[in-house]
Amino acid sequence: MVRDGYYYGLTFIAAGILLGWLTRPAWAIIPFLLAAFFLQFFRDPERVIPADPGAVVSPGDGKVTDVVVGNDKRLRISIFLNVFNVHVNRSPISGVLREVKYVRGKFVNAEHRDR
């Protein structure tokens, strides 16, 4: 579990207990459902990494929405994560990060290719 999941989950559990105690118990259902959602959203399951030389592992769960091969043999694979996917991203291969480039978002559906 990612640390943020505990913060959100336990906060909503405490709110549900307090709300159920101060009002009617039925009002506690909403915070308990939100707690369950956050605990599910921030989960971090163990993954089996293959020992094969040259193996590349997917950095995250989700749906591959775009694959682009650049002119200098760079490869970009876009993966869309919905709310039910594990939102922990891992390094797919070992290596050194040489550049980080920020691209401002367009506030469109992330699943579309035309970003």
Contact map, one row per residue, 1 for C-alpha under 8 A:
1110110000000000000000000000000000000010011110000000000000000000000000000000000000000000000000000000000000000000000
1111110000000000000000000000000000000000011100000000000000000000000000000000000000000000000000000000000000000000000
1111111000000000000000000000000000000000000000000000000000000000000000000000000000000000000000000000000000000000000
0111111100000000000000000000000000000000010000000000000000000000000000000000000000000000000000000000000000000000000
1111111110000000000000000000000000000110111000000000000000000000000000000000000000000000000000000000000000000000000
1111111111000000000000000000000000000010000000000000000000000000000000000000000000000000000000000000000000000000000
0011111111100000000000000000000000000000000000000000000000000000000000000000000000000000000000000000000000000000000
0001111111110000000000000000000000100110000000000000000000000000000000000000000000000000000000000000000000000000000
0000111111111000000000000000000001110110000000000000000000000000000000000000000000000000000000000000000000000000000
0000011111111100000000000000000000100000000000000000000000000000000000000000000000000000000000000000000000000000000
0000001111111110000000000000000000100000000000000000000000000000000000000000000000000000000000000000000000000000000
0000000111111111000000000000001101100000000000000000000000000000000000000000000000000000000000000000000000000000000
0000000011111111100000000000001100100000000000000000000000000000000000000000000000000000000000000000000000000000000
0000000001111111110000000000000000000000000000000000000000000000000000000000000000000000000000000000000000000000000
0000000000111111111000000001001000000000000000000000000000000000000000000000000000000000000000000000000000000000000
0000000000011111111100000011111100000000000000000000000000000000000000000000000000000000000000000000000000000000000
0000000000001111111110000001000000000000000000000000000000000000000000000000000000000000000000000000000000000000000
0000000000000111111111000000000000000000000000000000000000000000000000000000000000000000000000000000000000000000000
0000000000000011111111111011000000000000000000000000000000000000000000000000000000000000000000000000000000000000000
0000000000000001111111111111000000000000000000000000000000000000000000000000000000000000000000000000000000000000000
0000000000000000111111111000000000000000000000000000000000000000000000000000000000000000000000000000000000000000000
0000000000000000011111110000000000000000000000000000000000000000000000000000000000000000000000000000000000000000000
0000000000000000001111111010000000000000000000000000000000000000000000000000000000000000000000000000000000000000000
0000000000000000001111111111000000000000000000000000000000000000000000000000000000000000000000000000000000000000000
0000000000000000001110111111100000000000000000000000000000000000000000000000000000000000000000000000000000000000000
0000000000000000000100011111100000000000000000000000000000000000000000000000000000000000000000000000000000000000000
0000000000000001001100111111110000000000000000000000000000000000000000000000000000000000000000000000000000000000000
0000000000000011101100011111111100000000000000000000000000000000000000000000000000000000000000000000000000000000000
0000000000000001000000001111111110000000000000000000000000000000000000000000000000000000000000000000000000000000000
0000000000000001000000000011111111000000000000000000000000000000000000000000000000000000000000000000000000000000000
0000000000011011000000000001111111100000000000000000000000000000000000000000000000000000000000000000000000000000000
0000000000011001000000000001111111110000000000000000000000000000000000000000000000000000000000000000000000000000000
0000000000000000000000000000111111111000000000000000000000000000000000000000000000000000000000000000000000000000000
0000000010010000000000000000011111111100000000000000000000000000000000000000000000000000000000000000000000000000000
0000000111111000000000000000001111111110000000000000000000000000000000000000000000000000000000000000000000000000000
0000000010000000000000000000000111111111000000000000000000000000000000000000000000000000000000000000000000000000000
0000000000000000000000000000000011111111100000000000000000000000000000000000000000000000000000000000000000000000000
0000100110000000000000000000000001111111110000000000000000000000000000000000000000000000000000000000000000000000000
1000110110000000000000000000000000111111111000000000000000000000000000000000000000000000000000000000000000000000000
0000000000000000000000000000000000011111111000000000000000000000000000000000000000010000000000000000000000000000000
0000100000000000000000000000000000001111111000000000000000000000000000000000000000111110000000000000000000000000000
1101100000000000000000000000000000000111111100000000000000000000000000000000000000000111000000000000000000000000000
1100100000000000000000000000000000000011111110000000000000000000000000000000000000000111000000000000000000000000000
1100000000000000000000000000000000000000011111000000000000000000000000000000000000000101000000000000000000000000000
1000000000000000000000000000000000000000001111100000000000000000000000000000000000000000000000000000000000000000000
0000000000000000000000000000000000000000000111110000000000000000000000000000000000000000000000000000000000000000000
0000000000000000000000000000000000000000000011111000000000000000000000000000000000000000000000000000000000000000000
0000000000000000000000000000000000000000000001111100000000000000000000000000000000000000000000000000000000000000000
0000000000000000000000000000000000000000000000111110000010000000000000000000000000000000000000000000000000000000000
0000000000000000000000000000000000000000000000011111001000000000000000000000000000000000000000000000000000000000000
0000000000000000000000000000000000000000000000001111101000000000000000000000000000000000000000000000000000000000000
0000000000000000000000000000000000000000000000000111111000000000000000000000000000000000000000000000000000000000000
0000000000000000000000000000000000000000000000000011111000000000000000000000000000000000000000000000000000000000000
0000000000000000000000000000000000000000000000000001111100000000000000000000000000000000000000000000000000000000000
0000000000000000000000000000000000000000000000000111111110000000000000000000000000000000000010000000000000000000000
0000000000000000000000000000000000000000000000000000011111000000000000000000000000000000000110000000000000000000000
0000000000000000000000000000000000000000000000001000001111100000000000000000000000000000001110000000000000000000000
0000000000000000000000000000000000000000000000000000000111111000000000000000000000000000010100000000000000000000000
0000000000000000000000000000000000000000000000000000000011111000000000000000000000000000111100000000000000000000000
0000000000000000000000000000000000000000000000000000000001111100000000000000001000000111110000000000000000000000000
0000000000000000000000000000000000000000000000000000000001111110000000000000001010001110000000000000000000000000000
0000000000000000000000000000000000000000000000000000000000011111000000000000001111001000000000000000000000000000000
0000000000000000000000000000000000000000000000000000000000001111100000000000001110000000000000000000000000000000000
0000000000000000000000000000000000000000000000000000000000000111111000000000111100000000000000000000000000000000000
0000000000000000000000000000000000000000000000000000000000000011111000000000111100000000000000000000000000000011100
0000000000000000000000000000000000000000000000000000000000000001111100000001111000000000000000000000000000000000100
0000000000000000000000000000000000000000000000000000000000000001111110000011110000000000000000000000000000000000000
0000000000000000000000000000000000000000000000000000000000000000011111000011100000000000000000000000000000000000000
0000000000000000000000000000000000000000000000000000000000000000001111101111000000000000000000000000000000000000000
0000000000000000000000000000000000000000000000000000000000000000000111111111000000000000000000000000000000000000000
0000000000000000000000000000000000000000000000000000000000000000000011111100000000000000000000000000000000000000000
0000000000000000000000000000000000000000000000000000000000000000000001111100000000000000000000000000000000000000000
0000000000000000000000000000000000000000000000000000000000000000000011111110000000000000000000000000000000000000000
0000000000000000000000000000000000000000000000000000000000000000000011111111000000000000000000000000000000000000000
0000000000000000000000000000000000000000000000000000000000000000001111001111100000000000000000000000000000000000000
0000000000000000000000000000000000000000000000000000000000000000011111000111110000000000000000000000000000000000000
0000000000000000000000000000000000000000000000000000000000000001111100000011111000000000000000000000000000000000000
0000000000000000000000000000000000000000000000000000000000000001111000000001111100000000000000000000000000000000000
0000000000000000000000000000000000000000000000000000000000011111110000000000111110000000000000000000000000000000000
0000000000000000000000000000000000000000000000000000000000000111100000000000011111000000000000000000000000000110000
0000000000000000000000000000000000000000000000000000000000001110000000000000001111111110000000000000000000000000000
0000000000000000000000000000000000000000000000000000000000000100000000000000000111111000000000000000000000000000000
0000000000000000000000000000000000000000100000000000000000000000000000000000000011111000000000000000000000000000000
0000000000000000000000000000000000000001100000000000000000000000000000000000000011111100000000000000000000000000000
0000000000000000000000000000000000000000100000000000000000001100000000000000000011111110000000000000000000000000000
0000000000000000000000000000000000000000111100000000000000011000000000000000000010011111000000000000000000000000000
0000000000000000000000000000000000000000111000000000000000011000000000000000000010001111100000000000000000000000000
0000000000000000000000000000000000000000011100000000000000010000000000000000000000000111110000000000000000000000000
0000000000000000000000000000000000000000000000000000000000110000000000000000000000000011111000000000000000000000000
0000000000000000000000000000000000000000000000000000000001110000000000000000000000000001111100000000000000000000000
0000000000000000000000000000000000000000000000000000000010100000000000000000000000000000111111000000000000000000000
0000000000000000000000000000000000000000000000000000000111100000000000000000000000000000011111000000000000000000000
0000000000000000000000000000000000000000000000000000001110000000000000000000000000000000001111100000000000000000000
0000000000000000000000000000000000000000000000000000000000000000000000000000000000000000001111110000000000000000000
0000000000000000000000000000000000000000000000000000000000000000000000000000000000000000000011111000000000000000000
0000000000000000000000000000000000000000000000000000000000000000000000000000000000000000000001111100000000000000000
0000000000000000000000000000000000000000000000000000000000000000000000000000000000000000000000111111000000000000000
0000000000000000000000000000000000000000000000000000000000000000000000000000000000000000000000011111000000000000000
0000000000000000000000000000000000000000000000000000000000000000000000000000000000000000000000001111100000000000000
0000000000000000000000000000000000000000000000000000000000000000000000000000000000000000000000001111110000000000000
0000000000000000000000000000000000000000000000000000000000000000000000000000000000000000000000000011111000000000000
0000000000000000000000000000000000000000000000000000000000000000000000000000000000000000000000000001111100000000000
0000000000000000000000000000000000000000000000000000000000000000000000000000000000000000000000000000111110000000000
0000000000000000000000000000000000000000000000000000000000000000000000000000000000000000000000000000011111000000000
0000000000000000000000000000000000000000000000000000000000000000000000000000000000000000000000000000001111110000001
0000000000000000000000000000000000000000000000000000000000000000000000000000000000000000000000000000000111110000001
0000000000000000000000000000000000000000000000000000000000000000000000000000000000000000000000000000000011111000000
0000000000000000000000000000000000000000000000000000000000000000000000000000000000000000000000000000000011111101001
0000000000000000000000000000000000000000000000000000000000000000000000000000000000000000000000000000000000111111000
0000000000000000000000000000000000000000000000000000000000000000000000000000000100000000000000000000000000011111101
0000000000000000000000000000000000000000000000000000000000000000100000000000000100000000000000000000000000001111100
0000000000000000000000000000000000000000000000000000000000000000100000000000000000000000000000000000000000011111111
0000000000000000000000000000000000000000000000000000000000000000110000000000000000000000000000000000000000000111111
0000000000000000000000000000000000000000000000000000000000000000000000000000000000000000000000000000000000000001111
0000000000000000000000000000000000000000000000000000000000000000000000000000000000000000000000000000000011010101111
